[in-house]
Structures are given as C-alpha cells and as structure tokens.
C-alpha cells in the first residue's frame, strides 16, 4: 500500500504450514517459531490470527528477556517463550474459525501522542472510515472513532468499557462518546480514565488520514462502499484493514441514528442504475 503515500503495518512473518513465500519468513514448526522469537524477530511485535475478526486472539509483545526466556506483553505481565509457542500452535492445530489459517506477526504500532494523552494508553484508537465510491472517486459518508478504555488492548466496541464517538466529516472534530448497549448505554463528554474531553477533540492528522483512506479505495475498484480502519499513530496515519461495508452497528451507535438515510438511499439507487444500463 505504499502507492497510497503512507504505510500499512510492516509484516514480519507468518505461521502457516501450507504457505511458501520467498520474501517472507514462514514458520512451520514449534521449534522454528521459538527460535525466531528468541533470535530473529524485531521487537516490539503484534501477532493475530490470519483469519481473525473482532480482535480475538491478538497479542502485543514489547520485548524479550533472554535471561529469563520470557516475553513482556504490551498489556502487562509476561509469558515464557515456550508457553506462547505452545498456545499458538495448539490454537492453529485445533483449527477453530479464526485460527485455521495460522498467525501473522507484524510491527507493533503506537498511537499518536495526542491520543495517548486522551486515552492513557499507547494502544491504537482506530477510526472506521466509511466511503462511497462513484466514478472512481471516493467520498466520506460517516466516520466512527473506536476509543480504548480500561485495560483493553484493542479498541473494539464490544469489549467492555470501550467507547465510540462520531466524527464530523468536514472538520475532523469528535462528538460525544457512547459506551455500552441498549438500556445500559451511556453518553460521555470525556474519557473515563483520563478526564480529557472527547467531544470537540480534533482527530490528529485528519486531512492526511482522509486522503489516505480515499486513495486506498483504488486497491478494490469493484467495491462501491468500503469501510477502512485507519489508525493515527506516532508516525502518521496507518491503514489497518478494509471491510466490505463493515459493521452496520458502529456508525448507528456513534451517530445515534439509522444508517439508511437519504444520502445512502440515493447512492444505492445510482449504483442500481449503473448496473442495469
């Protein structure tokens, strides 16, 4: 994705017995993974299931202590290398939905300093950027900001305590945040861990973030509606992943209104008309 002028997280290795890639470290045995963690990988790193979703199975690792043969985890605590290796291979070999394709190892990204001040953590706070694409041009539709809170390492809203806020697509300013679902939902003007105001907070590098997301849509020309997760980091905006539309719930909770408004209905009509020509 360097063609977009920015970066995606740097891929370090993959754990998968069925993959061969000449320009990528491929790990196929427990011994190979253990050796790589002790002598080959660049710390800090982030591991996740290849077929993962909802941030299940993710682990951030800060550094390796050779004297104790333990790895320091990003969320706190540590783990022996052999225990970490055994856990990954047991999940991979059991073949559940999210683990059957193995695991990816990537560089561990740090959030933008302004967001670290807001959230009290270096964990990423990504924005779900929903774009509508017509005639090769992408335009913003809605942006929902996923904000980590408490001890959560990932920003997914389903994790207890995490927040969600709408972002004005013209200014990049956040609105009031939501937490929870249904009758238990709360609305907060400030982050509960730091007291820093969320409502009115300016998303860092907003113009560059929007430009990056819009240009990234060129990689999937057949998708007329795309939802990109983009992270403001200490090195600028990074593309994390793309979703086909993505979770309909997130923008509706963030904005406090339904998704199928006049703008989206008109867009859908134009898409149907182009298909029937």
N, C-alpha and C positions, 0 to 999 in steps of 0.2 A: 504493500500500500504506500510505498514511498512516492508513487506518482501523485498522490494527494498532497504532497509537500510536508507531511508530518509522519509520525511513526505509529505502528502498532507495537504491542509488547514483543520484545525480541524472543524468538523461540530458541530454547536451549537444547531440548532433547525430547524424545517420545519413548514411552514404554509400550511396546506392542510387538508380539512375536511374528506377526504377519506382514510387517512393513519393512521395506528396504528403501533407503533414501541416501544417495551418495553424499549429499551435502548436509546431512543431519545426523546427530548422534542418536542411534536407535538402540534401546536397551531391551534385551530379550530374556535375561535370566536374573535371578535374585543376586547372584554374585556380581554381575555386571553393574546393576543398579547400586549396590553397596559400594563398589569400588569407585563409581562415578561420583557418588555423594561425598566420599572421603577425599578424592584426589582430582576430580575432573570438573565438577560443576562450578559455575560462578555464583557466589553468594552475594546478596540475598536472592532467593528464587521463590517462585509460586507454582504449585502443582494443582492440576484439576483434571477430572475425567474428560477424555476426548468427546464423549457423547453427553457431557454434563448439562444440567439445567438447574435453575433455582439456586445456584451456588452450592449444591450438595457435593460433598467430597473434596472441597478446596482446602489447601493448606499453604500458609505462607511461612517461609523459613528464613531467619535472619542470618545465622552463621553456624559454623561447625567448630566444636571444641575437640581437637584431636586428643587432648589429654584424657578426656572422659568418654570420647567416642559418642558424644551426644550433640543433637542439633537444637538450637534455640528457636522456638516458634514465635512467629510475629504476634500472635495473640497472647503471648505469655506462656511460661513453662518451657520444658524441653523434652526431648524424646531420644532414646538410643537409636542409632542408625539402623541396627538390625530389627528393632521393633517397627520402625517406619517402613522399612523394606517389606517385612512380613505382612503388614497391614495392607499395603498397596497391592501386593501380589495375591493376597487372599481375596481382595475385592475383585481384582482383574480375573482371576481364575474362576471365581464363583459366577461371574458373568451376569450380574444384575443389569437392569436397564441402562444405568449411567456409566457403568464401568467396563462393559464388554469390549469396547474399542481401545482400552488402555488409558494411559495418562499422559498429559502434556506437562512439560517443565518450561517455564517462562521466567524472564526477569521480573522481579518484584517492583512494581511501580509505587511511587509515593505521591500522595495527594498534594495539591497546590498549598503553599504555606498559609494562604488566607483561609482555606477550608480546614486546615489542621487547627487553626485558631478557633474557627467556628465549632468544629465537631469534637475537638480534644483528642484526635487520633490521626495517624498518618494513613489509615485505610482509605481506599478510594471512595469518593461520593460521585457516582456517575449520573449523567443526565440521559433520560430516554428521549431522544430527539426524533419526533415523528415527521416524516417528509412526504409530500405528494409530488410525483414526478409526471410532468406532461411535456411533450415535445422536447425531451432531452434536458429540461430544466427542473430543478428541484426547488421546492419552497417549503418553508416551515409551516406546520399545521398546529402542533402542540408540543410542549416540552415539559416533562415531569422529572423533577430532581429527586433522586433517591439518596437519602441522607442517613449515614450510620449513626447509631447511638448506643450507649451502654458498652457491653463487652463484645458486640457484634463485629466480626472481622469483615463481613460482607454487607453491602448496602441494601439487599433485597428487602422489600417492604413486608413480606410475610414473616420475617424474623422479628420477634417480639421487641418492641421499643424503637425500631427504626421509623424514620419519618419520610414524608413525601410532600413536596411543595410544587405548585405551579410556577412556571417562569414566563414572564411576559416576552413574547417572541420579538417584539420591537426593541425593547430596552435591555433585556437580559436580567431584569430585576425579579427576585423571587417574591412570591406571595406568602400568605400564612400557611404553615405546615400542618399536615394531618398525621395522626398516629392512631393505629387500631382500626377496627372494622365495626360496622353496624352501630348498635346502640352504645358500644363501648368506645366509639371513635372520639378522639379529642382534637381540638384545634389549638395550635401553639404559635405564638409570635416569635419565640426564642428557642434556642436549642436547650433541652433539659439538662444536659451535662455541663455546659459552659456558661449559659445565660446570654450568649451572643445572639443578637437579633437575626432571625431568618427572614422575616418579612422586610422587604426593601434591600436585602443583601444582593450585591452585584456579582453575578457569576464571573469568575476570573477568565480572562481571555475570551470573552463572549464572541466577538466578531470572528476571531480565528477559529473558534470551536464550531460556529455555524458554517463557516466556509469549508472547513474540513468535512463536516457531515454531508454537506451538499455535494461536494466533489466526490465523496466516497460512493455516492449512489451510482456513479458511472460504472462501477465494478459489477453491477447487477442490472443491466439495461431492461430486462424483462419484468422487473418488479416495479409496479406503478406506485406502490405505497411501501415505504421502508421505515423501520424504527431502529436507529443506531444508538447504542450505548457509548457515550463519549465521556472520558474522564479528564477533568482539569488536573494536571499533575505539576510537579515542580519543574518539569521540562517542557511544559506546554500541553495542549490537548492531545490525547491519545484515543484512537479508535479501539474499543474493547470487543464489540461484536455487533452483528446485524441481525435483526429479527424481521420475519415477514409479518408486518403489522405489529407484532408483539402482543403483550398482554393488554387486552382492551380495558381491564380494570384500572390499571395505573393512571392513565390520563383522566379517567372519570372521577376517581377519588381525589386526585390532585386539584382538578378544576371545580369539583363539586357539581358537575353537570354531565349529561349524556354525551356520547361521542358522535352520534349521528345527527349533526347539526346541518344547517342549510349549506354550509361550505363543503362538507364532506358528501352530502347528497348530490350536489351539483357536480362535484368531481367524479362521483361514481356514474352519473348519467353520461358525462362526456367520455368516460372510459368505455361504457357500453356502446355508445355511438361509433367510436373509432373501431371497435371490434366487428360491428355489423356492416361497415362500409365495404 
